[in-house]
Amino acid sequence: MKYITHTLLCMLAMALHASGLTLTSDSNNYPSVSSITVSWTAGSGNGKDWIGLYSAGVTPGSQHAIEWAYIGGTQSSTANGPTDGSVTFTNVSLAAGSYSLYYLSNDTYNIAAGPTSFSVSNAPTVSTNKSSYTSGETITVSYANGPANDADWIGVYLNGQTPGQGAASSFWAYTNGTQTAGSGSASGSVDFTNPGLAAGNYSVFFLENDGFTVLSGPYNFSVVQGSGGGPSVTTNKSSYAYDETITVDFAGGPANDADWIAVYPSGQTPGVGGYALWLYTNGTTSTGGGSSSGTIYFSSPGLSPGNYDIYFLENNGYTVLSGPSTITVESQAGPALPKWAVSTFRRVHGVVGNAYVGKIGAYAADPDAGDTLSFSLVSGPSWLSVASNGTLSGTPASGDVGTNTFVVRATDLGNNSADATMTIKVFASGAEAVSQIKVLSYNLWHGFGKINNGHRKGLESIIQSDADIIGTQETVDNVSGSNVFQAQAVAEALGWHWSPVSGDSGIISRYPITEEFSAGIANGIKVELTASPKKEVILYNCHLDYLHYGPYAAQLSGATSKKVLREEKKSQRDEEIADIISNMSAHLNNANNIPVILTGDFNAPSHLDWTSATASSHGGVGYVAWPTSLACVNAGLLDSFRMIHPNPANTPGNTWSPLFKGSEAQDRIDFVYYKGHGLTVTDSQVYVKAVEVTLGAWGSSITPALNNTWPSDHSAVLSTFTVADQ
């Protein structure tokens, strides 16, 4: 960021402008997202002179520049620069208002030219009054912020058609509501009365001056058959403000008590993807009183900004009676600053000459519900670009070898911003080196579905752990109804890799996954840490049977080791772990060539923890030969946590449970095991974020804890390994 704090420099902002220097912009008015070109003549030629963009009335030096560049066109200075030239700020997102440009001297706030003023207007918009119409129904199209040419016009096309690309519009009108140009206006509405459109999907465009320049659009809507032609579903509007009540009309249904209306993120298919909202046709989440036609209301829906599809569905199933009817939830600016999950983070390494891709959009969020963020690169090596959605791209060159440090910025709709530091190591081709990995075993408690805003809290906890590979258990959100497979959701948000495609257990990896395996109920992957020279690890992940939990037997009067084991062996855990290890045997036997890691929620303690010294913590029961941990150790696997913390009396390492306390048995039941000469554990810790409210024993109401920061009822285990060359 361009922000020099020395008092003297702030005073220099009032210095006299350089003689003869002129500063202009390519327009005096821009839309809210635009490229702005700034030109000057008779500059000094000093490569440290720079151009700053500020809100009107802001004195350079008193606040950060919204955008800035040296006169060479980048954020890296040179000895000399052009005396006459220009720089372009590409795809700048600015709120409506007034702004000023300055030419500033020699890395100071000494104003050589400016302010050159310009304004930003709200971008042109186009929308319809509903998202779905019955055939023959009047369609009202609203437009705003246009140039007010007499021949600006509204065109309706079949969905997927592009104005001016061969296909004629289905119907059209000038902004005056007729097909005769004249009396153009910047904002207004046009009614298409009895348009006679066939059932299908359509797009409306706001177009400029009898041409095909798109001012706004496409804005999508659908047409369904009218009454007598079958069921229909429509909304009262096609676009909603954040948290605005969504009104849905349905008609022509079979009147089953369990017919229902569901709202899905656009692109999700009922029965395959998860819904965001739903109600029965009686307007509640309880069956009964079904009707063929009516209206329901989704009050305070809390949907994130974006596009959604609404379906009319039959009898508690996924048979589509009507839909989709598409709506948009608009973003809404708020006062809070964006917040990065961490102030400094690392991305996977790059290689000279290889295209680099990644994402940082999930690393920041805005506390204001309904606000959205755009991302930009503030400073750092020029090979990397950051798109407004947080996508990273570029190709490092030989001069970029080493640790590359970037400052990245998140900016919300109100122009509030926050910065973070990102590092990317770049290696020469054939010289990649990854010497350390961090592995996390993490039970997601019904796919982060049990705690409010669980996905975001879980995502941030993974970012904050700095883990490279995560084994997840209880990976599907089967609470909210979304059925989101969180391994995929988290990996896609981070721009990482995941396996498998569904199921209780998942694996997320910062590094590429080159092979997938199964071993009984466990899933496995081969991870390529480096391609040249080749360095790989294999990781399996499992979630063992939760029934007949052995530690509960130790709480009973007269408990003994034999009685505890008798209860333990009623479960399927011992059979499951035997099957897993048997199917891992080929990889375990080769572990000195490619190391092997096993993560999991074992739902059973370790024989390394239940000793005479810890008997007081386990109902007076001393050593127990827990079958699952013994099976792992007998297969040559090492318990990473106990390798670092060998004394269970001093460091119990309990992972069950940070939430359920009171009389609940506390034990270490989540593990990171490993085998192979190439791995050395250097640290292992119980990993958990804030648990603001704890509860009684398991089975207690979780309502008091719904707003906890930590989204699980288990603690995770985070182990750090050095990885030897292979």
For each residue, the residues with C-beta under 8 A, 3 or more apart:
1: 64 65 378 379 407 409 419
2: 50 52 64 65 68 75
3: 63 64 65
4: 9 61 107 108 109
5: 9 10
6: 9 10
7: 10 11
8: 11 12
9: 4 5 6 12 13 61 108 109 110
10: 5 6 7 13 59 61 62 109
11: 7 8 14
12: 8 9 15 61 108 109 110
13: 9 10 59 60 61 62 109 110 111
14: 11 59 111
15: 12 110 111
16:
17: 21 111 112 113 114
18: 21 42 43 44 103 105 112 113
19:
20: 41 42
21: 17 18 40 41 42 43 44 103 112 113
22: 40 41 42 113
23: 38 39 40 51 101 102 103 113 114 116
24: 38 39 40 116
25: 28 36 37 38 39 101 116 118
26: 36 37 38 39
27: 30 36 118
28: 25 117 118 119
29: 118 119 120 121
30: 27 34 36 94 118 119 120 121
31: 34 120 121 122 123 124
32: 93 94 95 96 120 121 122 123
33: 91 92 93 94 123
34: 30 31 91 92 94 120
35: 88 89 90 91 92
36: 25 26 27 30 53 67 88 89 92 118
37: 25 26 86 87 88 89
38: 23 24 25 26 51 53 86 87 88 89 101 116
39: 23 24 25 26 85 86
40: 21 22 23 24 43 51 71 84 85 86 103 113
41: 20 21 22 83 84
42: 18 20 21 22 83 84
43: 18 21 40 46 49 71 81 82 83 84 85 103 112
44: 18 21 49 83 105 106 112
45: 80 81 82 83
46: 43 49 71 80 81 105 106
47: 70 71 72 77 78 79 80 81
48: 70 77 106 107
49: 43 44 46 70 71 81 103 104 105 106 112
50: 2 68 69 70 71 77 103 104 107
51: 23 38 40 68 69 70 71 87 101 102 103 104
52: 2 60 65 67 68 101 102 104
53: 36 38 65 66 67 68 89 92 99 100 101
54: 58 60 63 65 66 99 100 101 102 115
55: 58 63 66 97 98 99 100 415
56: 97 98 99 100 115 117
57: 98 100
58: 54 55 62 63 100
59: 10 13 14 62
60: 13 52 54 65 102 104 109 111
61: 4 9 10 12 13 109
62: 10 13 58 59
63: 3 54 55 58
64: 1 2 3 417
65: 1 2 3 52 53 54 60 68
66: 53 54 55 92 94 99 415
67: 36 52 53 89 92
68: 2 50 51 52 53 65 75
69: 50 51 72 73 74 75 87 89
70: 47 48 49 50 51 73 74 75 76 77 78 81
71: 40 43 46 47 49 50 51 81 82 85 87
72: 47 69 76 77 78 81 82
73: 69 70 87 88
74: 69 70 382
75: 2 68 69 70 378 379
76: 70 72 382
77: 47 48 50 70 72 107
78: 47 70 72 81
79: 47
80: 45 46 47
81: 43 45 46 47 49 70 71 72 78 85
82: 43 45 71 72 85
83: 41 42 43 44 45
84: 40 41 42 43
85: 39 40 43 71 81 82
86: 37 38 39 40
87: 37 38 51 69 71 73
88: 35 36 37 38 73
89: 35 36 37 38 53 67 69 92
90: 35
91: 33 34 35 388
92: 33 34 35 36 53 66 67 89
93: 32 33 374 388 411
94: 30 32 33 34 66 97 99 120 415
95: 32 120 333 413 414 415
96: 32 120 121 122
97: 55 56 94 119 120
98: 55 56 57 117 118 119 120
99: 53 54 55 56 66 94 117 118 119 120
100: 53 54 55 56 57 58 114 115 116 117
101: 23 25 38 51 52 53 54 114 115 116 117 118
102: 23 51 52 54 60 111 113 114 115 116
103: 18 21 23 40 43 49 50 51 111 112 113 114
104: 49 50 51 52 60 108 109 110 111 112
105: 18 44 46 49 108 110 111 112
106: 44 46 48 49 110
107: 4 48 50 77
108: 4 9 12 104 105
109: 4 9 10 12 13 60 61 104
110: 9 12 13 15 104 105 106
111: 13 14 15 17 60 102 103 104 105 114
112: 17 18 21 43 44 49 103 104 105
113: 17 18 21 22 23 40 102 103 116
114: 17 23 100 101 102 103 111
115: 54 56 100 101 102
116: 23 24 25 38 100 101 102 113
117: 28 56 98 99 100 101
118: 25 27 28 29 30 36 98 99 101
119: 28 29 30 97 98 99
120: 29 30 31 32 34 94 95 96 97 98 99
121: 29 30 31 32 96 145
122: 31 32 96 125 144 145
123: 31 32 33 145 216
124: 31 143 144 145 146 147 206 215 216
125: 122 142 143 144 145 206 216
126: 141 142 143 154 204 205 206 215 216 217 219
127: 141 142 204 219 238 239
128: 131 139 140 141 142 204 219 221 238
129: 139 140 141 142 237 238
130: 133 139 221 234 235 236 237 238
131: 128 220 221 222 234 235 237 238 310 325 326 327
132: 221 222 223 224 232 233 234 235 325 326
133: 130 137 139 197 221 222 223 224 234
134: 137 223 224 225 226 227 232 234
135: 196 197 198 199 223 224 225 226 229
136: 194 195 196 226
137: 133 134 226
138: 191 192 193 194 195
139: 128 129 130 133 156 191 192 195 221
140: 128 129 189 190 191 192
141: 126 127 128 129 154 156 189 190 191 192 204
142: 125 126 127 128 129 188 189
143: 124 125 126 146 154 175 187 188 189 190 206 215 216
144: 122 124 125 186 187
145: 121 122 123 124 125 186 187
146: 124 143 149 152 175 184 185 186 187 206 208 215
147: 124 152 186 208 209 215
148: 152 184 185 186
149: 146 152 184 208 209
150: 174 176 181 182 183 184
151: 174 181 184 209 210
152: 146 147 148 149 174 175 184 206 207 208 209 215
153: 172 173 174 175 207 210
154: 126 141 143 172 173 174 175 190 204 205 206 207
155: 163 169 171 172 204 205 207
156: 139 141 169 170 171 172 192 195 197 202 203 204 205
157: 161 162 163 167 169 170 202 203 204 205 218
158: 161 167 170 200 201 202 203
159: 200 201 202 203 218 220
160: 203
161: 157 158 165 167 203
162: 157 165 167
163: 155 157 169 205 207 212 214
164: 211 212
165: 161 162
166:
167: 157 158 161 162
168:
169: 155 156 157 163 172
170: 156 157 158 195 197 202
171: 155 156 192 195 197
172: 153 154 155 156 169 179
173: 153 154 176 177 178 179 190 192
174: 150 151 152 153 154 177 178 179 180 181 182 184
175: 143 146 152 153 154 184 185 188 190
176: 150 173 180 181 182 183 184 185
177: 173 174 190 191
178: 173 174
179: 172 173 174
180: 174 176
181: 150 151 174 176 184 210
182: 150 174 176
183: 150 176
184: 146 148 149 150 151 152 174 175 176 181
185: 146 148 175 176 188
186: 144 145 146 147 148
187: 143 144 145 146
188: 142 143 175 185
189: 140 141 142 143
190: 140 141 143 154 173 175 177
191: 138 139 140 141 177
192: 138 139 140 141 156 171 173 195
193: 138
194: 136 138
195: 136 138 139 156 170 171 192
196: 135 136
197: 133 135 156 170 171 200 202 223
198: 135 223
199: 135 222 223 224 225
200: 158 159 197 222 223
201: 158 159 220 221 222 223
202: 156 157 158 159 170 197 220 221 222 223
203: 156 157 158 159 160 161 217 218 219 220 221
204: 126 127 128 141 154 155 156 157 217 218 219 221
205: 126 154 155 156 157 163 214 215 216 217 218 219
206: 124 125 126 143 146 152 154 214 215 216 217
207: 152 153 154 155 163 211 212 213 214 215 217
208: 146 147 149 152 211 213 214 215
209: 147 149 151 152 213
210: 151 153 181
211: 164 207 208
212: 163 164 207
213: 207 208 209
214: 163 205 206 207 208 217
215: 124 126 143 146 147 152 205 206 207 208
216: 123 124 125 126 143 205 206 219
217: 126 203 204 205 206 207 214
218: 157 159 203 204 205
219: 126 127 128 203 204 205 216 238
220: 131 159 201 202 203 326
221: 128 130 131 132 133 139 201 202 203 204 238 326
222: 131 132 133 199 200 201 202 324 325 326
223: 132 133 134 135 197 198 199 200 201 202
224: 132 133 134 135 199 229 230 232 233 234 322
225: 134 135 199 228 229 230 232
226: 134 135 136 137 229
227: 134 251 252
228: 225 252
229: 135 224 225 226 252
230: 224 225 252 321 322
231: 250 251 252 253 254 312 321 322
232: 132 134 224 225 249 250 251 252 312 322
233: 132 224 248 249 250 261 310 311 312 321 322 323 325
234: 130 131 132 133 134 224 248 249 250 325
235: 130 131 132 238 246 247 248 249 310 325 327
236: 130 247 249
237: 129 130 131 240 247 327
238: 127 128 129 130 131 219 221 235 326 327 328
239: 127 327 328 329 330
240: 237 244 246 327 328 329 330
241: 244 329 330 332 370
242: 303 305 329 330 331 332 369 370
243: 300 301 302 303 369 370
244: 240 241 301
245: 297 298 299 300 301
246: 235 240 263 277 297 298 301 327
247: 235 236 237 295 296 297
248: 233 234 235 261 295 296 297 298 310 325
249: 232 233 234 235 236 293 294 295
250: 231 232 233 234 253 261 281 293 294 295 296 312 322
251: 227 231 232 292 293
252: 227 228 229 230 231 232 292 293 321 322
253: 231 250 256 259 281 290 291 292 293 312 314 321
254: 231 259 292 314 315 321
255: 259 290 291 292
256: 253 259 290 314 315
257: 280 282 287 288 289 290
258: 280 287 290 315 316
259: 253 254 255 256 280 281 290 312 313 314 315 321
260: 278 279 280 281 313 316
261: 233 248 250 278 279 280 281 296 310 311 312 313
262: 270 275 277 278 310 311 313
263: 246 275 276 277 278 298 301 303 308 309 310
264: 268 269 270 273 274 275 276 308 309 310 311 324
265: 268 273 276 306 307 308 309
266: 306 307 308 309 324 326
267: 273 309
268: 264 265 272 273 274 275 309
269: 264 272 273
270: 262 264 273 275 311 313 318 320
271: 317 318
272: 268 269
273: 264 265 267 268 269 270 483
274: 264 268 477 480 481 482 483 484
275: 262 263 264 268 270 278 481 482
276: 263 264 265 301 303 308 482
277: 246 262 263 298 301 303
278: 260 261 262 263 275 285 481
279: 260 261 282 283 284 285 296 298
280: 257 258 259 260 261 283 284 285 286 287 288 290
281: 250 253 259 260 261 290 291 294 296
282: 257 279 286 287 288 289 290 291
283: 279 280 294 296 297
284: 279 280
285: 278 279 280
286: 280 282
287: 257 258 280 282 290 316
288: 257 280 282
289: 257 282
290: 253 255 256 257 258 259 280 281 282 287
291: 253 255 281 282 294
292: 251 252 253 254 255
293: 249 250 251 252 253
294: 249 250 281 283 291
295: 247 248 249 250
296: 247 248 250 261 279 281 283
297: 245 246 247 248 283
298: 245 246 248 263 277 279 301
299: 245
300: 243 245
301: 243 244 245 246 263 276 277 298 329
302: 243 369
303: 242 243 263 276 277 306 308 329
304: 329 370
305: 242 329 330 331 332 370 372
306: 265 266 303 328 329
307: 265 266 326 327 328 329
308: 263 264 265 266 276 303 326 327 328 329
309: 263 264 265 266 267 268 323 324 325 326
310: 131 233 235 248 261 262 263 264 323 324 325 326 327
311: 233 261 262 264 270 320 321 322 323 324 325
312: 231 232 233 250 253 259 261 320 321 322 323
313: 259 260 261 262 270 317 318 319 320 321
314: 253 254 256 259 317 319 320 321
315: 254 256 258 259 319
316: 258 260 287
317: 271 313 314
318: 270 271 313
319: 313 314 315
320: 270 311 312 313 314 323
321: 230 231 233 252 253 254 259 311 312 313 314
322: 224 230 231 232 233 250 252 311 312 325
323: 233 309 310 311 312 320
324: 222 264 266 309 310 311
325: 131 132 222 233 234 235 248 309 310 311 322
326: 131 132 220 221 222 238 266 307 308 309 310
327: 131 235 237 238 239 240 246 307 308 310
328: 238 239 240 306 307 308
329: 239 240 241 242 301 303 304 305 306 307 308 370
330: 239 240 241 242 305 370
331: 242 305 370 371 372 413
332: 241 242 305 368 369 370 371 413
333: 95 368 371 412 413 414
334: 366 367 368 369 370 371 412 413 414
335: 368 414 416
336: 339 366 367 368 371 412 416
337: 367 412 416 417 418
338: 364 365 366 373 410 411 412 416 417 418
339: 336 364 365 366 367 418
340: 343 363 364 410 418 419 420
341: 345 363 364 365 459 460 463 464
342: 345 363 420 463 464
343: 340 420 421
344: 420 421 422 423
345: 341 342 363 420 421 422 423 463 466
346: 422 423 424 425 466
347: 358 360 392 422 423 424
348: 358 424 510 511
349: 424 425 426 427 432 434
350: 354 356 396 400 404 424 425 426 427
351: 354 396 426 427 428 429 432 531
352: 396 397 398 400 401 426 427 428 429
353: 395 396 397 429
354: 350 351 395 396 429
355: 393 394 395
356: 350 383 384 392 393 394 395 396 424
357: 391 392 393 495
358: 347 348 391 392 495
359: 362 390 391 392 493 494 495
360: 347 363 364 375 386 390 392 408 422
361: 364 373 375 389 390 391 493
362: 359 390 459 463 493 494
363: 340 341 342 345 360 390 420 463
364: 338 339 340 341 360 361 373 375 410 418 420
365: 338 339 341 373 456 460
366: 334 336 338 339 371 372 373 410 412
367: 334 336 337 339 371
368: 332 333 334 335 336 371 412
369: 242 243 302 332 334
370: 241 242 243 304 305 329 330 331 332 334
371: 331 332 333 334 336 366 367 368 412 413 414
372: 305 331 366 412 413
373: 338 361 364 365 366 390 410 411 412
374: 93 388 389 410 411
375: 360 361 364 386 387 388 389 390 408 409 410 411
376: 386 388 408 409 411
377: 380 384 385 386 406 407 408 409
378: 1 75 406 407 408 409 419
379: 1 75 406 407
380: 377 384 404 405 406 407 422
381: 384 396 400 404 406
382: 74 76
383: 356 394 395 396 397 400
384: 356 377 380 381 392 393 394 396 404 406 424
385: 377 392 393 394
386: 360 375 376 377 390 391 392 408
387: 375 390 391 392 393
388: 91 93 374 375 376
389: 361 374 375
390: 359 360 361 362 363 373 375 386 387
391: 357 358 359 361 386 387
392: 347 356 357 358 359 360 384 385 386 387 495
393: 355 356 357 384 385 387
394: 355 356 383 384 385
395: 353 354 355 356 383
396: 350 351 352 353 354 356 381 383 384 400 401 404 426
397: 352 353 383 400
398: 352 401 428
399:
400: 350 352 381 383 396 397 404 426
401: 352 396 398 426 427 428
402: 425 426
403: 423 424 425 426
404: 350 380 381 384 396 400 423 424 425 426
405: 380 421 422 423
406: 377 378 379 380 381 384 421 422 423 424
407: 1 377 378 379 380 419 420 421 422
408: 360 375 376 377 378 386 419 420 421 422
409: 1 375 376 377 378 417 418 419
410: 338 340 364 366 373 374 375 417 418 419 420
411: 93 338 373 374 375 376 415 416 417
412: 333 334 336 337 338 366 368 371 372 373 415 416 417
413: 95 331 332 333 334 371 372
414: 95 333 334 335 371
415: 55 66 94 95 411 412
416: 335 336 337 338 411 412
417: 64 337 338 409 410 411 412
418: 337 338 339 340 364 409 410
419: 1 340 378 407 408 409 410
420: 340 342 343 344 345 363 364 407 408 410
421: 343 344 345 405 406 407 408
422: 344 345 346 347 360 380 405 406 407 408
423: 344 345 346 347 403 404 405 406
424: 346 347 348 349 350 356 384 403 404 406
425: 346 349 350 402 403 404
426: 349 350 351 352 396 400 401 402 403 404
427: 349 350 351 352 401 431 432 433
428: 351 352 398 401 431
429: 351 352 353 354 532
430: 532 533
431: 427 428 532
432: 349 351 427 530 531 532 533 535
433: 427 530
434: 349 437 511 529 530 535 723
435: 722 723
436: 682 720 721 722 723
437: 434 468 469 529 537 720 721 723
438: 465 466 467 468 469 718 719 720 721
439: 467 468 469 470 471 539 597 599 640 672 718 719 720 721
440: 462 465 467 469 470 471 599 672 687 716 717 718
441: 470 471 473 541 599 600 601 670 671 672 716 717
442: 462 470 471 472 473 712 714 716
443: 472 473 474 543 601 670 712 713 714 716
444: 447 448 458 472 473 474 475 486 711 712
445: 448 449 450 451 454 474 711 712 713 714
446: 449 450 474 476 477 478 479
447: 444 454 474 475 476 477 478 479 484 485 486
448: 444 445 451 454 455 457 458 477 486 711 712
449: 445 446 454 477 478 479 480 482
450: 445 446 454 479 702 706 711 713
451: 445 448 454 457 705 706 707 708 710 711 712
452: 706 707
453: 456 457
454: 445 447 448 449 450 451 457 458 477 711
455: 448 458 459 477 484 486 489 490
456: 365 453 459 460
457: 448 451 453 454 460 461 689 709 710 711
458: 444 448 454 455 461 462 486 490 711 712
459: 341 362 455 456 462 463 490 493 494
460: 341 365 456 457 463 464
461: 457 458 464 465 689 710 711 716
462: 440 442 458 459 465 467 470 490 494 508
463: 341 342 345 362 363 459 460 466 494
464: 341 342 460 461 689
465: 438 440 461 462 687 716 718
466: 345 346 438 463
467: 438 439 440 462 470 510 718
468: 437 438 439 509 510 511
469: 437 438 439 440 507 508 509 510 511 527 537 539 597
470: 439 440 441 442 462 467 490 507 508 509
471: 439 440 441 442 505 506 507 539 540 541 599 600 672
472: 442 443 444 475 486 487 505 506 507 508 541
473: 441 442 443 444 504 505 541 542 543 600 601
474: 443 444 445 446 447 504 543 601
475: 444 447 472 485 486 487 503 504 505 506
476: 446 447 483 484 485 486 502 503 504
477: 274 446 447 448 449 454 455 480 482 483 484 486
478: 446 447 449 483
479: 446 447 449 450
480: 274 449 477 484
481: 274 275 278
482: 274 275 276 449 477
483: 273 274 476 477 478
484: 274 447 455 476 477 480 488 489
485: 447 475 476 488 489 501 502 503 506
486: 444 447 448 455 458 472 475 476 477 489 490 506
487: 472 475 490 491 498 499 506 507 508
488: 484 485 491 492 498 501 506
489: 455 484 485 486 492 493
490: 455 458 459 462 470 486 487 493 494 496 498 508
491: 487 488 494 496 497 498 508 509
492: 488 489 495 496 498
493: 359 361 362 459 489 490
494: 359 362 459 462 463 490 491 508 510
495: 357 358 359 392 492
496: 490 491 492 508 509 510
497: 491 508 509 510 511 512 513
498: 487 488 490 491 492 506 507 508 509 513
499: 487 506 507 509 513 516 523 525
500: 503 506 507 516 523
501: 485 488
502: 476 485
503: 475 476 485 500 506 523
504: 473 474 475 476 543
505: 471 472 473 475 521 522 523 541 542 543 600
506: 471 472 475 485 486 487 488 498 499 500 503 523 541
507: 469 470 471 472 487 498 499 500 513 523 525 539 541
508: 462 469 470 472 487 490 491 494 496 497 498
509: 468 469 470 491 496 497 498 499 512 513 525 527 539
510: 348 467 468 469 494 496 497
511: 348 434 468 469 497 527 528 529
512: 497 509 527 528
513: 497 498 499 507 509 516 525 526 527 528
514: 526 527 528 536
515: 525 526
516: 499 500 513 523 524 525 526
517: 523 524 525 526 538 540 587
518: 522 523 524 583
519: 522 523 524 540 579 580 581 582 583 584
520: 542 576 579 580 582 583
521: 505 542 543 544 576 579 580
522: 505 518 519 540 541 542 580 583 584 598 600
523: 499 500 503 505 506 507 516 517 518 519 540 541 542
524: 516 517 518 519 538 539 540 541 584 587
525: 499 507 509 513 515 516 517 538 539
526: 513 514 515 516 517 536 537 538 594
527: 469 509 511 512 513 514 536 537 538 539
528: 511 512 513 514 531 534 535 536
529: 434 437 511 535 536 537 723
530: 432 433 434 533 534 535
531: 351 432 528 534
532: 429 430 431 432
533: 430 432 530 725 726
534: 528 530 531 726
535: 432 434 528 529 530 723 725 726
536: 514 526 527 528 529 594 726
537: 437 469 526 527 529 594 595 596 597 678 679 723
538: 517 524 525 526 527 587 594 595 596 597
539: 439 469 471 507 509 524 525 527 596 597 598 599
540: 471 517 519 522 523 524 580 584 596 597 598 599
541: 441 471 472 473 505 506 507 522 523 524 598 599 600
542: 473 505 520 521 522 523 576 577 580 598 599 600 601 602
543: 443 473 474 504 505 521 600 601 603
544: 521 571 572 573 576 577 600 601 602 603 604 628
545: 548 571 572 573 576 603
546: 549 603
547: 570 571 572
548: 545 567 568 570 571
549: 546 552 567 571 603 604 665
550: 553 554 564 565 567 568 571 604 605 624 626
551: 554 555 564 605 618 665 667
552: 549 555 556 567 665
553: 550 556 559 563 564 566 567 568
554: 550 551 559 564 618 619 620 621 624 665
555: 551 552 559 619 663 665
556: 552 553 559 563 619
557:
558: 563
559: 553 554 555 556 563 564 619 620 621
560: 563 564 621
561: 564 565 621 622 623 624 625
562: 565 566
563: 553 556 558 559 560 566 567
564: 550 551 553 554 559 560 561 567 568 621 624
565: 550 561 562 568 569 624 625 627
566: 553 562 563 569 570
567: 548 549 550 552 553 563 564 570
568: 548 550 553 564 565 571 573 574 604 626 627
569: 565 566 574 627
570: 547 548 566 567
571: 544 545 547 548 549 550 568 574 603 604
572: 544 545 547 575 576
573: 544 545 568 576 577 602 603 604 627 628
574: 568 569 571 577 578 627 628 631
575: 572 578 579
576: 520 521 542 544 545 572 573 579 580
577: 542 544 573 574 580 581 602 627 628 631 632
578: 574 575 581 582 631
579: 519 520 521 575 576 582 583
580: 519 520 521 522 540 542 576 577 583 584 598
581: 519 577 578 584 585 588 631 632 635
582: 519 520 578 579 585
583: 518 519 520 522 579 580
584: 519 522 524 540 580 581 587 588 596 598 635
585: 581 582 588 589 635
586: 589 590
587: 517 524 538 584 590 591 594 596
588: 581 584 585 591 596 635 636 637 675
589: 585 586
590: 586 587 593 594
591: 587 588 594 595 596 636 675 676 677
592: 676 677 678
593: 590 676 678 726
594: 526 536 537 538 587 590 591 676 678 726
595: 537 538 591 674 675 676 677 678 679 723
596: 537 538 539 540 584 587 588 591 637 674 675 676
597: 439 469 537 538 539 540 672 673 674 679
598: 522 539 540 541 542 580 584 632 637 671 672 673 674
599: 439 440 441 471 539 540 541 542 671 672 673 717
600: 441 471 473 505 522 541 542 543 544 670 671
601: 441 443 473 474 542 543 544 669 670 714
602: 542 544 573 577 628 629 669 670 671
603: 543 544 545 546 549 571 573 669
604: 544 549 550 568 571 573 626 627 628 629 669
605: 550 551 609 610 624 626 629 667 668 669
606: 609 610 626 629 639 642 668 671
607: 610 623 624 625 626 629 630 633
608: 611 629 633 639 642 648
609: 605 606 614 642 648 652 653 667 668
610: 605 606 607 614 615 618 621 622 623 624 626
611: 608 614 615 622 623 648 649
612: 615 622 623
613: 648 649
614: 609 610 611 617 618 622 648 649 652
615: 610 611 612 618 620 621 622
616: 620
617: 614 652 666
618: 551 554 610 614 615 621 622 624 665 667
619: 554 555 556 559 665
620: 554 559 615 616
621: 554 559 560 561 564 610 615 618 624
622: 561 610 611 612 614 615 618
623: 561 607 610 611 612
624: 550 554 561 564 565 605 607 610 618 621
625: 561 565 607 630
626: 550 568 604 605 606 607 610 629 630
627: 565 568 569 573 574 577 604 630 631
628: 544 573 574 577 602 604 631 632
629: 602 604 605 606 607 608 626 632 633 639 671
630: 607 625 626 627 633 634
631: 574 577 578 581 627 628 634 635
632: 577 581 598 628 629 635 637 639 671 673
633: 607 608 629 630 636 637 638 639
634: 630 631
635: 581 584 585 588 631 632 675
636: 588 591 633 675
637: 588 596 598 632 633 673 674 675
638: 633 643 673 674 675 681
639: 606 608 629 632 633 642 643 671 673
640: 439 643 644 671 672 673 674 681 684 717 719 721
641: 644 645 653 668 671 672 684 685 686 717 719
642: 606 608 609 639 645 646 648 653
643: 638 639 640 646 681 684
644: 640 641 681 682 683 684 719
645: 641 642 648 650 651 653 684
646: 642 643
647: 650 651
648: 608 609 611 613 614 642 645 651 652 653 668
649: 611 613 614 652
650: 645 647
651: 645 647 648
652: 609 614 617 648 649 666 668
653: 609 641 642 645 648 668 686 717
654: 657 666 667 668 686 715
655: 658 667 668 669 670 686 714 715 716 717
656: 660 664 665 666 667 668 669 670 713 714 715
657: 654 660 661 664 666 698 713 714 715
658: 655 688 691 694 710 712 713 714 715
659: 691 694 695 702 705 708 710 712 713
660: 656 657 664 694 695 696 697 698 700 713
661: 657 664 666 694 695 696 697
662: 695 696 697 700
663: 555 696 697
664: 656 657 660 661 696 697 698
665: 549 551 552 554 555 618 619 656
666: 617 652 654 656 657 661
667: 551 605 609 618 654 655 656
668: 605 606 609 641 648 652 653 654 655 656 671
669: 601 602 603 604 605 655 656 714
670: 441 443 600 601 602 655 656 714 715 716 717
671: 441 598 599 600 602 606 629 632 639 640 641 668 717
672: 439 440 441 471 597 598 599 640 641 684 717 718 719
673: 597 598 599 632 637 638 639 640
674: 595 596 597 598 637 638 640 679 681 719 721
675: 588 591 595 596 635 636 637 638 679
676: 591 592 593 594 595 596 679
677: 591 592 595 724
678: 537 592 593 594 595 723 724 725 726
679: 537 595 597 674 675 676 721 722 723 724
680: 721 722 724
681: 638 640 643 644 674 684 719 720 721
682: 436 644 720 721 722
683: 644 719 720
684: 640 641 643 644 645 672 681 717 718 719 720
685: 641 717 718 719
686: 641 653 654 655 715 716 717 718
687: 440 465 715 716 717 718
688: 658 691 710 715 716
689: 457 461 464 709 710
690: 708 709 710
691: 658 659 688 694 705 708 709 710
692: 705 707 708 709
693: 704 705 707 708
694: 658 659 660 661 691 705
695: 659 660 661 662 700 701 702 704 705
696: 660 661 662 663 664 700
697: 660 661 662 663 664 700
698: 657 660 664 713
699:
700: 660 662 695 696 697
701: 695 704
702: 450 659 695 705 706
703: 706
704: 693 695 701
705: 451 659 691 692 693 694 695 702 708
706: 450 451 452 702 703
707: 451 452 692 693
708: 451 659 690 691 692 693 705 711
709: 457 689 690 691 692
710: 451 457 461 658 659 688 689 690 691
711: 444 445 448 450 451 454 457 458 461 708
712: 442 443 444 445 448 451 458 658 659 715 716
713: 443 445 450 656 657 658 659 660 698
714: 442 443 445 601 655 656 657 658 669 670
715: 654 655 656 657 658 670 686 687 688 712
716: 440 441 442 443 461 465 655 670 686 687 688 712
717: 440 441 599 640 641 653 655 670 671 672 684 685 686 687
718: 438 439 440 465 467 672 684 685 686 687
719: 438 439 640 641 644 672 674 681 683 684 685
720: 436 437 438 439 681 682 683 684
721: 436 437 438 439 640 674 679 680 681 682
722: 435 436 679 680 682
723: 434 435 436 437 529 535 537 595 678 679
724: 677 678 679 680
725: 533 535 678
726: 533 534 535 536 593 594 678
